Amino acid sequence: MKFTKTTEQDSNYTDLEKKDLSEILKNINKEDKTVPNAVEKSIPQIEALIKAIVKKLKNGGRLFYIGAGTSGRLGIVDASECPPTFGVPHGMVIGLIAGGDTAIRKSVEFAEDSKSQGWKDLCDHSISTNDVVIGIAASGTTPYVIGALEKCNAHNILTGCITCNHNSPLSLTAQLPIVVIVGPEFLTGSSRMKAGTAQKLVLNMISTSIMIQLGKVKGNKMVDMQLSNKKLIRRGIAILKSELKIEKDQAKKLLMKYGNVREALRNFNQL
């Protein structure tokens, strides 16, 4: 199969340093507008992976994201948002990045080039056949990610991926690949741009859809969110006011009493 790194092909724009700021911004925005359409074409792949993940999580499994650089950071962002947004344990969705936590803020040289370290990082979390591992790599060629998925496959662990190149080594390794073709970047090879945006959109779809399927949403509300700051407490009060048709003070008392929107709703309905 032919493999072409479209994410690293020459930009459709040239002489960027000679363009005025307005033109640069408009052209970046023009390219960004193409990303949701590219994601739309991959919805059947996204759906297949989500269905498989939900089955695993319903049986007590976990979801791992593993990547390097921007891809790894995006996975960590999505994983870290699941507990406060949906009230799930911190260990249910886990993000891993080549180079460890240091690499979240600062690039760790050559960390992504190790084909064995990804599997070692997964083993540190006692990875098992109950779990699912999604490799994230725009190019689809990152050794850290590919090596981890190869080992997962060998140990009968379900694997998926998010990449932006057809027939990449990663897409051919994952059991359930998601391939979003975004084409050349505005800045040649800078896959933190359109490819990164595509990965973030797909991750949003994966985590949100999974949590809906797991019953962590009521109507369109985050009823299991953790009340970890004043903004979320205000949101919880607003949900109770809206759902129960009660005044703010009563909603606040309910929320403070039960500490959770779902529990407040359930107990109010039993009064």
N, C-alpha and C positions, 0 to 999 in steps of 0.2 A: 504494500500500500504506500502511496506517495504521501510524504509528510513535508509540509511547508510551514515554516513559522510565520504566519501572517502577522502575528503580533510584533514581529521585528522587521517587517518589510518597510521600505522607505515611505516616509510620510507623503500624503497627498499635497503637502504644503512645503514651500522652500523659502529660503532667505528670511527666516523668521525674525532675525535680528534687525531686518530692514522695515518690518511692518510696524505700523503704529499700534498703540495699546488697544484701541477699539477694535481693530481688525483681528488682532490676536484673540481677544475675548470672544468675539462673534464666531470665529472659526472653531475655537475649542467647544463652544456651546453647540455649534452645528454638528460636530462630531459626536458630542455627548447625546444628542437627540436620537441617534441611531441605535443606542444601546438597548433601550427597552424593546424595540422591535426584534433585535437579535435574541434577547432573552425569551420573547414570546415563542419563537420557533423551537425553543428547547423545552417547552412546558411538558410534552409527553415524557421526556427523560427525567425531568424534575419530579413529576408525579410518580413515576415508577420507583424512584429512590425513596421518596417520602413514604410511600406505602410500606416498603420493606423496613424502613426505620421505625415506623409506628409499631409494627408487629414486635420488633425487638424490645422497644422501650416498654410496651405493655407487659412484657414478660420479665421486666426488671433489668433490661440491658441499658447500656449507655451509648451516647453519641460522641465520637471524637472527631475534631477537625485537626488536620495536621498540614503545615505548610512552612514556607520560608519567606522572609522579607514581608512585603506588603500582603501577600496571600496569607501568611501565617498570622499577621496582625489582624486581618479582617476576620479570620476564624475565631481568634481570641475575643475580639469585640462582640461577635454574635453570641459566643458561649457565655461571656460574662454578663450579658443582658438578660439571659433566661431566668436566673433566680429572682431578681427584683421585679421583672415584668410578669412572670407567670407563677412565682412562688415555688418553683421546683428546687430540689437540693443542688448545691454547687457541684456535686459530682455527677450529675446526670448528663450535662453537656460540657465537654472539656476541650479547650483549645491548646494545641501544642505548636511551638515554633522552633525552627532550627536555631540553635544557639541558646535556647532556654530563655528565661525571663529577661535577661540582659538585652536580648535582641528585640524586645518589644519597643524599647526606646532608642537603641543604638545598634547599628548594623554590626554583626559578628562575622568577621572575615572567614570565608570558606566553610562556614557552618553547613550551608546547604549542599556541599559537595560530598558529604559522607553518606554512603548508601546504607550503612549499618546503624547510624545513630537514631534514625526515626523509629525503628523497631525497638531499640533499647529504651527510648523515651516512652513508648507505649507499654513496654513491659514494666516500667516503673509504676504504672497505674494498674498493674495486674490485668492487662487486656485479656479478654476471653471470647469464646464463640457466642456469648450473649450480646456482644457489643457490635457497633457499626463504626467504621473508620472512613471518613471522607478526606481524600487528599486534595489540596487546593494548590494549583500552580498554573499561572496564566499560560506559560510556554508549554507546559506538559512534559518538561524534560528535567525537572529538579530531582537529583539523585536521592536526597533526603526523603522526599515524598514517595518516589517510585519504589525505593528499597523497602520502605515501611509497608506499602500496599502489597508488594510481592510476598513479604513474610506473612502478612495477614491472610492472603489467599492460600498460602501453604498450610496455615493453621486453621483453615475453614472459618475465617472471620469475614463477615460481609464487608465489602468495600465499594465505595463510590468515589467520584471525583468531580471537581469543577475546573475546567480548563477552557482555553480559548483558541485552540488549534486542532483542526481535524487530524485524526490518525496519529496523534502524538503518542509517545511511549506511555504516558500516564493514562490516556483515554483507552489504550489497548490493554492496560493492566487492570484497571478498575472493573469490577463486575457490573456496576451500574453507573456508567459515565454520564456526565452532563457536559456538553460541549457547546459553548456560546461563541460564535464567530463574530468578532467585532471589527476585524480588519486592521489595517495599519493605524498606529497611534498618531495623534497630532504632532507630538515630539517623538521622532523615530525611536522605537524600542522601549519607550517609557510606559510599561504595562501597568503602572499604578494609576493610569488615566482611564481609558475606556474599559480595558480588561478588568481593572480593579473595581470600577463601577458595576460592571456586569456581575462580578463575583459577589459584591455586596447585595445586589438586587436578588440574586439567587439565594444567598444565605438568609435574607429577610423572608423569602418565600418558604424556605425549608423550615426554619425554626418556628415561624408563626403558624404555618399549616400544621406542623407536628403538634404544637401545643393546643390548637383548636381540636384536633383529632383526639387528643388525650383528655379533653374535657376541661381545659384550663381557662376557657372563655365562656361567658354567659351572654347571649345576645351578641353584642359587639364590645363588651366591657371586659377589662382585665380584673376579674373578681378575685383572683388569687395573688395579686401583686403584693410584694412586701412593702409595708408602710415604713420605709427607711429614711424618709425625709419629709419636710413640710409640704412640698409639692404633691407628693403621692398621698399624703393624708388628706389634703384638700380635694384631690381627685376622688379618693374613696368616699368622702362626705358627699361630693356631687353625685356620684353613682347612686348612693343610697337615697338621696333626695329625689332623684329622677325615677328610680325603680319603685320606690315605696310611696312616693307622693307625700313626703313628710317634710317638716321644717328643718332648717340647718342645724339647730341646737339638738333636736332629737336624733338626727343623723349622726352628729358628732358623738353623742353619748353612746349610741349603738356601736359605732366603730371602735371607740375607746374600750368598750366593755368586752367585745369579742375579738378585737385585734386583727380582723380580717373581713373583707367585704363579703365574701361568700358566707361565712359563719353568721355575720350580721343579718344578711338576707334570709338565711335558713331559719334563724331563731325568731326573727320578726314575724315570719309567716306562720310560726307555730304558736304565737301568742294568742 
